[in-house]
Amino acid sequence: MALAQYLRQRRIPVDHVNLSHVKKSKELDDNSLTKNEVKDALTIAR
């Protein structure tokens, strides 16, 4: 959490992403268990 505190002190917005929710959402989107950075980023951005 040190990075988050550092960024917040400099008024840079920080969000926490629950990785288990990302995984479940990704699987629901295309019914695939494949791991892919682009797919993860798109799921988090939604």
Biotite code that builds the C-alpha atoms (Angstrom):
import biotite.structure as struc

atoms = struc.array([
    struc.Atom([0.000, 0.000, 0.000], chain_id="A", res_id=1, res_name="MET", atom_name="CA", element="C"),
    struc.Atom([2.991, 2.309, 0.137], chain_id="A", res_id=2, res_name="ALA", atom_name="CA", element="C"),
    struc.Atom([2.644, 3.072, -3.571], chain_id="A", res_id=3, res_name="LEU", atom_name="CA", element="C"),
    struc.Atom([-1.037, 3.926, -3.173], chain_id="A", res_id=4, res_name="ALA", atom_name="CA", element="C"),
    struc.Atom([-0.259, 6.283, -0.287], chain_id="A", res_id=5, res_name="GLN", atom_name="CA", element="C"),
    struc.Atom([2.523, 7.934, -2.270], chain_id="A", res_id=6, res_name="TYR", atom_name="CA", element="C"),
    struc.Atom([0.229, 8.519, -5.248], chain_id="A", res_id=7, res_name="LEU", atom_name="CA", element="C"),
    struc.Atom([-2.649, 9.790, -3.101], chain_id="A", res_id=8, res_name="ARG", atom_name="CA", element="C"),
    struc.Atom([-0.339, 12.280, -1.371], chain_id="A", res_id=9, res_name="GLN", atom_name="CA", element="C"),
    struc.Atom([0.383, 13.675, -4.824], chain_id="A", res_id=10, res_name="ARG", atom_name="CA", element="C"),
    struc.Atom([-3.356, 13.800, -5.596], chain_id="A", res_id=11, res_name="ARG", atom_name="CA", element="C"),
    struc.Atom([-3.159, 11.026, -8.188], chain_id="A", res_id=12, res_name="ILE", atom_name="CA", element="C"),
    struc.Atom([-6.360, 8.929, -8.141], chain_id="A", res_id=13, res_name="PRO", atom_name="CA", element="C"),
    struc.Atom([-5.892, 5.315, -7.117], chain_id="A", res_id=14, res_name="VAL", atom_name="CA", element="C"),
    struc.Atom([-8.420, 2.468, -7.339], chain_id="A", res_id=15, res_name="ASP", atom_name="CA", element="C"),
    struc.Atom([-8.252, -1.031, -5.927], chain_id="A", res_id=16, res_name="HIS", atom_name="CA", element="C"),
    struc.Atom([-9.202, -3.884, -8.249], chain_id="A", res_id=17, res_name="VAL", atom_name="CA", element="C"),
    struc.Atom([-10.251, -7.233, -6.810], chain_id="A", res_id=18, res_name="ASN", atom_name="CA", element="C"),
    struc.Atom([-8.483, -9.798, -8.993], chain_id="A", res_id=19, res_name="LEU", atom_name="CA", element="C"),
    struc.Atom([-10.991, -12.554, -8.275], chain_id="A", res_id=20, res_name="SER", atom_name="CA", element="C"),
    struc.Atom([-13.786, -10.334, -9.629], chain_id="A", res_id=21, res_name="HIS", atom_name="CA", element="C"),
    struc.Atom([-11.746, -9.586, -12.738], chain_id="A", res_id=22, res_name="VAL", atom_name="CA", element="C"),
    struc.Atom([-11.199, -13.295, -13.335], chain_id="A", res_id=23, res_name="LYS", atom_name="CA", element="C"),
    struc.Atom([-14.891, -14.149, -12.894], chain_id="A", res_id=24, res_name="LYS", atom_name="CA", element="C"),
    struc.Atom([-16.020, -11.251, -15.096], chain_id="A", res_id=25, res_name="SER", atom_name="CA", element="C"),
    struc.Atom([-13.538, -12.241, -17.788], chain_id="A", res_id=26, res_name="LYS", atom_name="CA", element="C"),
    struc.Atom([-14.782, -15.827, -17.767], chain_id="A", res_id=27, res_name="GLU", atom_name="CA", element="C"),
    struc.Atom([-18.406, -14.686, -18.032], chain_id="A", res_id=28, res_name="LEU", atom_name="CA", element="C"),
    struc.Atom([-17.621, -12.408, -20.975], chain_id="A", res_id=29, res_name="ASP", atom_name="CA", element="C"),
    struc.Atom([-16.318, -15.109, -23.289], chain_id="A", res_id=30, res_name="ASP", atom_name="CA", element="C"),
    struc.Atom([-16.597, -18.375, -21.337], chain_id="A", res_id=31, res_name="ASN", atom_name="CA", element="C"),
    struc.Atom([-12.830, -18.890, -21.623], chain_id="A", res_id=32, res_name="SER", atom_name="CA", element="C"),
    struc.Atom([-10.215, -19.470, -18.928], chain_id="A", res_id=33, res_name="LEU", atom_name="CA", element="C"),
    struc.Atom([-7.347, -18.107, -21.042], chain_id="A", res_id=34, res_name="THR", atom_name="CA", element="C"),
    struc.Atom([-5.036, -15.536, -19.452], chain_id="A", res_id=35, res_name="LYS", atom_name="CA", element="C"),
    struc.Atom([-4.342, -12.491, -21.557], chain_id="A", res_id=36, res_name="ASN", atom_name="CA", element="C"),
    struc.Atom([-3.105, -9.039, -20.486], chain_id="A", res_id=37, res_name="GLU", atom_name="CA", element="C"),
    struc.Atom([-5.204, -7.237, -23.109], chain_id="A", res_id=38, res_name="VAL", atom_name="CA", element="C"),
    struc.Atom([-8.319, -9.107, -22.025], chain_id="A", res_id=39, res_name="LYS", atom_name="CA", element="C"),
    struc.Atom([-7.577, -8.298, -18.357], chain_id="A", res_id=40, res_name="ASP", atom_name="CA", element="C"),
    struc.Atom([-7.152, -4.603, -19.134], chain_id="A", res_id=41, res_name="ALA", atom_name="CA", element="C"),
    struc.Atom([-10.424, -4.447, -21.063], chain_id="A", res_id=42, res_name="LEU", atom_name="CA", element="C"),
    struc.Atom([-12.284, -6.194, -18.243], chain_id="A", res_id=43, res_name="THR", atom_name="CA", element="C"),
    struc.Atom([-10.858, -3.817, -15.618], chain_id="A", res_id=44, res_name="ILE", atom_name="CA", element="C"),
    struc.Atom([-11.650, -0.765, -17.745], chain_id="A", res_id=45, res_name="ALA", atom_name="CA", element="C"),
    struc.Atom([-15.349, -1.606, -17.851], chain_id="A", res_id=46, res_name="ARG", atom_name="CA", element="C"),
])
